[in-house]
Amino acid sequence: MNNENLIPMNQRTESERREIAKKGGIASGISRSFRSATKKRLREHPELFEEIITMLIEKSLDGDLKAFELVLELSGESPKQMELALKKRELKLKEQAMQSGATGEQELPALLKALEEN
């Protein structure tokens, strides 16, 4: 790789930064709409799920990390989804502890015990 072509963002002009950000935004929109359309299509036609998963697994075995991430996301096992579920559970448990009048010292062990149960 030619490191001379790598220019830090703080050394670029405002118009160059804007153009790079625009390209990134467009790529992000395409990626998000693809994932959304794929999920919608799978809900409408569940018989396609196995076919798509098989195709994505084959691509991920060939080294396509994005395909692997999509398999995890579609299966509901992505780290982001699991982290979000844990945070929601933690918030719910904290709200329950506050409603029951638990003090800070009592709240933590009860929260850890409840999280371990799931």
N, C-alpha and C positions, 0 to 999 in steps of 0.2 A: 504494500500500500504506500502511496505517496503522501507522507505526512505534511508536506509543504502545501497541499491543497486544503488542509483542515484549518479553517480560520475561525477563531473563537467569536461568539456572537457579540461580545463587547467591542470587537474590532471591525464589525461590519457597519455599513451605513443603515440608517433608519429604513430606507426603501428595501434594502436586501433582507433585513430582519422581517419586515412586513410580508414580503414575498414568500419567505421560508415559512412563516407562521400560516400564511394563507394555504400553502400546499399541504402543510400538516393538518390544518382544519378540514380540508377537502378529503384527505386520506382517512381521517378519523370518522368523518360522516359516512363515507363509503363503507368502512368497516362496521360501524354501528348499524347501518341500514341492512347490511348483509346478514349480520347476526340476528337482527330483529325479524327479517324476512324468513330466515331459516327456522327460527323458533315458531313463527306463525304457521309456516308450511307444515312443520312437524305436528302441531296441534290439530291442523285440519286433516292431515293424512298420516296417521300414526304408522301405517304400513311402510312408509318411507324411512322411518327412524333407523331400522337395522341396516338398510342400504347405505344411508348417509354415514352412519357410525362406522361401518366397515370401510368405506372409502376414506374417511378421516383417519382411521387407525392405520390404514396402509400408508397414507401420506406421512403420518407421524413416525412410522417405522423407517421411512426414508429420510428422516431427519427434519421434517417440517414441524418446528416447535409451535407455531400458531395453530396448526391442525390439532396437535395434542391438547393445547389449551382449550380449543373449542370443544373437543370431546369431553374434557373435564367439566366445562361450563354447561354443556347440554345434559350431562348426566347428573348435574347438581352437586358435584364433588370438587368444585374449584376452591382453592384456598380463600379466595375473596368471598365466595358465598358462605363458606363455613365460618369465616371470621365475622361476617355481618350477622349471621345467625347467633353466634356466641355473644356479640355485643347487644343484640336485641334481647336475648335471654337475660344477660346481666342487668340491663336497664329495667326489665320487668321485675326481676328479683329485688333490685334496689328500691323500686317503687313500692313493692309489697312490704319490704322491711320498714320503709318510712311510714307506711300506713299503719303498721302494727306497733309502731313506736319504739323500734329497736334502736339502741344507741350504736355509735360507730364501732365500739369494741365487739358488740354482739353481731353486728351486720356482716363483717368479713367472714367469720367461720360459717355462718349460715349460707352466705353467697357461694363460698367454695364448695360446700357440701352439695348444694343444689346444682352447681355446674358439673360436679363429678357424677351426679346421678344421670345426667344426659350425656 
